Amino acid sequence: MSWIDDIHEEVHELDAQGLRRRLRIVDLLGGMRASVENKDCVLFCTNNYLGLADHPHVLERSQKALFRYGAGAQASRLVSGHLPIHQQLEEKTAIFKGSEACLAFPTGYMANLAVVSALVDEKDVILCDRFNHASLIDACRMTKAKFMVYDHLSLDDLKKQLEKTGKYRRRLVVTDGLFSMDGDLVPLLKLMELAHEYDALVMVDDAHGTGVLGPTGQGIIHHFPLKHFPAVVVGTYSKAMGSMGGFVCGSQLFIEYLLNKARTFIYTTGLPPAVCGASLGALEVMEQETSRVDKLWDNSKKIRVGLKALGYDIPRGAGPILPVMVGENEEALRMSKRLLEEGILIVAIRPPTVPKSTARLRLSVSAAHTDEDITKLLDAFKKL
């Protein structure tokens, strides 16, 4: 049997299990609306939590950067691709997140790979939450460090793991802040106290918390009254800020270290100027329009209460990520198709993104959703 026959068989098996993925064009129409398969619908599956992706100020900043600097950075930032707008974006992000310094990457995936690979080697151990994002898990697996997994959000299990790791030079605890598929939140205050007790470093991926958590959306560090702070906080510009790229926040010394050690920074072209402009514009809007965070949480509460009243299984949580638990892959696909017929786009999330038999509809809320959008959503779920 040839390699192409092997691939054909694997694709056929994915089909049989309801796990095959396909691209479909989502033609954005402005706000939270789109046309999908010739059907106008409301988007309830984007990470555009604050509705900034098409905000006029964000678009204006992006356009100005495009015409000032051109389409691309033209080189690695350590060669000739470090533009003034990169510097401005990193300084603005550091101030917003409350850190000494920041380093921007083309994607959040690259930022996670950079931090983990730079921090640990064969003399070290990584302790990783079982439900961390794939980019964190991949980053951990790609190092030569000992890789240990603790049960999701279980500080008891983490403590047991830490007690076994005294022989290692560094102990790095890696966790999401706001988990992207379950919508639950790491108990960061208690986790930091535990890590401090065992002299362990903590890295938090605040991708879904930036723009969402804290009084003004500054993220998970501002959500808890922390006595001890993570060594590193990673985030993205591609979710609540509606743009593209990732960033790492930490001490000035660590950012200088990362600039010299992170392969995903050294060996890639810098972020396009227009993308940097959009991200700067988003940060400025977030500073000026803090009510967007309140609106996001109000919308999330309305939908969570409404779905529970209809009898849907929504795991405990409070933020804008609401997984409607289904179980079987084919049933989740069927429900997603029926919702689209009602003018609601929510994608079925299946393994390996989530554990086996936990297929779900991952519903995400935005501050840009109107009361009419929410009514339309709940009416569609009622029909299911």
C-alpha positions in Angstrom: 0.0 0.0 0.0 1.4 3.4 -1.0 1.6 6.5 1.3 -1.3 8.1 -0.6 -3.4 5.0 0.0 -2.6 5.3 3.7 -3.7 8.9 3.8 -6.9 8.1 1.9 -7.7 5.4 4.5 -7.0 7.9 7.4 -9.3 10.5 5.9 -12.0 7.9 5.4 -11.7 6.9 9.1 -12.0 10.6 10.1 -15.2 10.8 8.1 -16.6 7.6 9.7 -15.9 9.0 13.2 -17.4 12.4 12.5 -13.9 14.0 12.9 -13.2 15.3 9.4 -12.6 19.0 9.2 -13.4 21.2 6.2 -12.9 24.8 5.4 -15.9 27.0 4.6 -16.0 30.6 3.5 -17.3 33.0 6.2 -17.9 36.3 4.4 -17.8 39.0 7.1 -20.5 41.6 6.7 -19.6 43.9 9.6 -20.2 43.7 13.3 -21.1 40.1 14.3 -22.7 39.3 11.0 -21.6 37.1 8.2 -22.7 35.2 5.1 -22.0 31.4 5.3 -23.1 29.1 2.5 -25.4 31.8 1.2 -27.0 32.2 4.6 -26.9 35.4 6.6 -26.1 34.7 10.2 -24.9 36.0 13.5 -21.5 34.9 14.6 -21.3 33.3 18.0 -18.0 31.5 17.5 -15.3 34.3 17.1 -12.8 35.4 19.7 -13.6 39.1 18.8 -14.7 39.6 22.4 -14.8 43.4 22.4 -15.9 43.8 18.9 -12.8 45.7 17.9 -11.9 43.8 14.7 -13.7 46.4 12.5 -13.7 49.4 14.9 -13.1 52.6 12.9 -10.1 53.7 15.0 -8.5 50.3 14.7 -8.9 50.3 10.9 -7.6 53.9 10.7 -4.5 53.1 12.7 -3.9 50.0 10.5 -4.3 52.0 7.3 -1.9 54.7 8.4 0.8 52.1 9.3 0.3 50.4 6.0 0.9 53.5 4.0 3.8 54.7 6.2 5.8 51.5 6.4 4.5 49.2 3.5 3.0 45.8 3.5 5.6 43.9 5.5 8.6 44.3 7.9 10.8 42.9 5.1 13.2 41.0 7.5 13.7 39.5 10.9 13.6 42.1 13.5 17.2 41.4 14.5 18.3 42.1 10.9 16.5 45.2 9.6 12.8 44.5 10.4 12.6 46.2 13.8 10.4 49.2 12.9 9.4 52.1 15.2 5.8 50.8 15.2 7.1 47.4 16.7 8.7 49.4 19.5 5.6 51.5 20.1 3.4 48.4 20.2 5.6 46.6 22.7 5.9 49.6 25.0 2.1 50.2 24.9 1.4 46.5 25.6 3.8 46.4 28.6 2.1 49.5 30.1 -1.4 48.0 29.5 -0.4 44.7 31.1 1.5 46.2 33.9 4.9 44.7 33.2 8.4 46.0 32.7 8.8 44.9 29.1 7.2 43.1 26.2 8.2 41.2 23.1 5.8 40.7 20.2 5.6 37.7 17.9 3.7 36.9 14.7 1.4 34.5 16.6 0.5 33.4 20.1 1.6 29.9 19.2 5.1 31.2 18.4 5.2 33.2 21.7 4.4 30.0 23.7 7.0 28.0 21.9 9.6 30.8 22.5 9.1 31.0 26.2 9.1 27.3 27.1 12.0 26.4 24.9 14.0 29.3 26.2 13.4 28.6 29.9 14.0 24.9 30.2 16.3 22.1 29.1 17.2 18.5 30.2 18.1 19.7 33.7 14.5 21.0 34.3 10.9 19.8 34.7 7.6 21.2 33.3 4.3 20.7 35.0 1.4 21.3 32.6 -2.4 21.4 33.2 -4.0 18.6 31.3 -6.4 20.9 29.4 -3.8 23.5 28.3 -4.0 24.9 24.8 -2.3 22.8 22.1 0.4 25.4 21.6 1.5 25.1 25.3 1.4 21.3 25.1 3.5 21.3 21.9 5.9 23.7 23.4 6.4 21.5 26.4 6.9 18.3 24.3 9.5 20.0 22.1 11.9 20.6 24.9 14.3 18.2 26.5 12.8 18.9 29.9 11.0 16.2 31.9 7.3 16.7 31.0 4.6 16.0 33.7 0.9 16.6 33.4 -1.4 17.4 36.3 -5.2 17.0 36.5 -7.1 20.0 35.2 -7.2 22.8 37.8 -6.2 20.3 40.5 -3.9 22.0 43.0 -3.8 18.8 45.0 -2.4 16.9 42.1 0.0 19.7 41.2 1.3 19.7 44.7 1.9 15.9 44.5 3.8 16.4 41.3 5.9 19.3 42.8 6.9 17.1 45.7 8.5 14.6 43.3 10.6 17.2 41.5 13.1 18.5 44.0 16.1 17.2 42.0 15.5 19.4 39.0 17.2 22.8 38.5 14.0 24.6 37.5 10.4 23.7 37.9 8.1 25.4 35.4 4.3 25.4 36.0 2.5 26.1 32.7 -1.2 27.0 32.6 -3.8 28.7 30.6 -5.5 31.6 32.4 -9.0 31.4 30.9 -9.3 28.0 29.3 -10.4 28.2 25.7 -12.6 25.1 25.4 -14.2 24.9 28.9 -14.4 28.6 29.8 -13.1 28.0 33.3 -10.5 30.0 35.1 -7.3 28.9 36.8 -7.3 29.6 40.6 -4.2 31.8 40.1 -4.0 33.2 43.6 -3.7 29.7 45.2 -1.6 28.3 42.3 0.9 31.2 42.8 1.1 30.5 46.5 1.7 26.8 45.9 4.4 27.6 43.3 6.1 30.0 45.6 6.2 27.4 48.4 8.1 25.0 46.1 10.2 27.7 44.4 8.6 27.0 41.0 8.3 29.4 38.1 4.9 30.0 36.6 4.0 30.8 33.0 0.4 31.9 32.3 -1.1 32.0 28.8 -3.5 35.0 29.1 -4.7 34.8 25.5 -8.4 34.6 26.3 -8.1 36.8 29.5 -6.6 39.9 27.9 -9.4 42.3 27.2 -11.8 40.1 29.2 -10.6 39.8 32.8 -9.8 42.5 35.3 -11.8 45.8 35.7 -10.5 47.3 32.5 -9.6 44.1 30.6 -5.9 44.1 31.5 -6.1 40.4 32.1 -5.8 37.7 34.7 -3.0 39.3 36.7 -5.5 42.1 37.5 -8.3 39.8 38.2 -6.8 38.4 41.5 -5.3 40.1 44.5 -1.9 38.4 43.9 0.9 38.4 46.4 3.3 36.6 44.1 3.3 37.1 40.3 4.0 34.8 37.4 7.5 35.0 35.9 6.0 35.2 32.4 2.6 36.2 31.0 1.8 35.4 27.3 -1.0 36.9 25.4 -2.3 37.6 21.9 -3.5 40.5 19.9 -5.8 38.2 17.9 -8.6 37.7 20.3 -10.2 40.6 22.3 -8.0 43.1 20.3 -9.3 41.8 17.0 -5.9 41.9 15.3 -3.1 39.3 14.9 0.1 38.2 16.8 1.3 37.2 20.2 3.3 38.8 23.0 5.3 37.9 26.0 5.4 40.2 29.1 8.0 39.9 31.9 11.0 41.6 33.4 13.3 43.7 31.2 16.0 41.1 31.8 13.8 38.2 30.8 12.7 39.9 27.6 16.3 40.7 26.7 17.1 37.0 27.3 14.2 35.9 25.2 15.3 38.2 22.3 18.6 36.3 22.3 17.3 32.8 22.8 13.8 32.5 21.2 14.1 30.8 17.9 10.6 31.7 16.9 11.6 35.4 17.2 15.1 35.2 15.8 14.3 33.3 12.7 11.1 34.9 11.4 10.0 38.1 9.8 8.5 40.7 12.1 4.8 41.5 12.4 3.4 43.4 9.4 3.2 47.2 10.1 -0.6 47.3 9.4 -1.1 44.6 12.0 0.9 46.5 14.6 -1.1 49.6 13.8 -4.4 47.7 14.3 -3.2 46.3 17.6 -2.1 49.8 18.8 -5.5 51.1 17.8 -7.2 48.4 19.8 -5.2 49.1 22.9 -6.2 52.8 22.6 -9.9 52.0 22.2 -9.7 49.6 25.2 -8.2 52.4 27.3 -10.9 54.9 26.2 -14.0 52.7 26.1 -13.7 50.6 29.2 -17.5 50.0 29.2 -16.9 47.4 26.5 -15.7 44.9 29.1 -18.8 45.5 31.2 -21.0 45.0 28.1 -19.2 41.7 27.4 -19.9 40.3 30.8 -23.5 41.5 30.8 -24.0 39.7 27.5 -22.3 36.6 28.7 -24.5 36.5 31.8 -27.7 36.9 29.8 -26.8 34.0 27.5 -25.6 31.7 30.2 -28.8 32.2 32.3 -30.9 31.8 29.1 -29.3 28.6 28.0 -29.5 27.0 31.5 -33.2 27.9 31.7 -33.7 26.0 28.4 -32.1 23.0 30.0 -28.7 23.0 28.3 -25.6 21.6 30.0 -23.3 24.5 30.5 -20.2 23.9 32.7 -19.6 26.3 35.6 -18.0 29.5 34.5 -18.6 33.2 34.2 -16.8 34.5 31.2 -17.6 34.8 27.4 -16.7 31.2 26.6 -19.8 29.0 27.0 -19.4 25.3 25.9 -22.8 23.6 25.3 -21.9 20.0 26.1 -23.2 17.4 23.6 -21.0 14.3 23.8 -21.2 12.6 20.5 -19.4 14.0 17.4 -22.3 13.5 14.9 -24.9 15.0 17.3 -22.7 18.1 17.7 -22.4 18.4 14.0 -26.1 18.0 13.5 -26.9 20.7 16.1 -24.4 23.1 14.5 -26.0 22.6 11.1 -29.5 23.2 12.5 -28.3 26.4 14.2 -26.9 27.7 10.9 -30.3 27.1 9.4 -31.7 29.4 12.1 -29.1 32.0 11.2 -26.6 31.3 14.1 -23.0 30.2 13.4 -21.5 28.1 16.2 -19.0 25.4 15.3 -19.0 21.8 16.7 -15.7 21.2 18.6 -14.6 17.6 18.5 -11.6 15.5 19.5 -8.6 15.8 19.5 -9.3 19.5 20.4 -11.4 18.2 23.4 -11.4 14.8 25.1 -13.2 11.8 23.6 -17.0 11.9 24.1 -17.0 15.5 25.1 -17.9 17.1 21.7 -19.6 20.4 22.2 -20.8 23.6 20.7 -18.3 26.3 21.7 -20.3 29.5 22.0 -18.3 32.7 22.4 -19.8 36.0 23.3 -18.9 39.5 22.2 -19.6 43.0 23.5 -20.8 43.7 20.0 -23.7 41.3 20.3 -27.0 43.2 20.6 -30.1 42.2 22.6 -31.7 41.2 19.3 -28.7 38.9 18.6 -29.1 37.2 22.0 -32.8 36.8 21.5 -32.2 35.2 18.1 -29.6 32.8 19.7 -31.9 31.7 22.5 -34.8 31.2 20.2 -32.7 29.0 17.9 -31.6 26.9 20.9 -35.2 26.6 22.0 -36.1 25.1 18.7 -33.4 22.5 19.1 
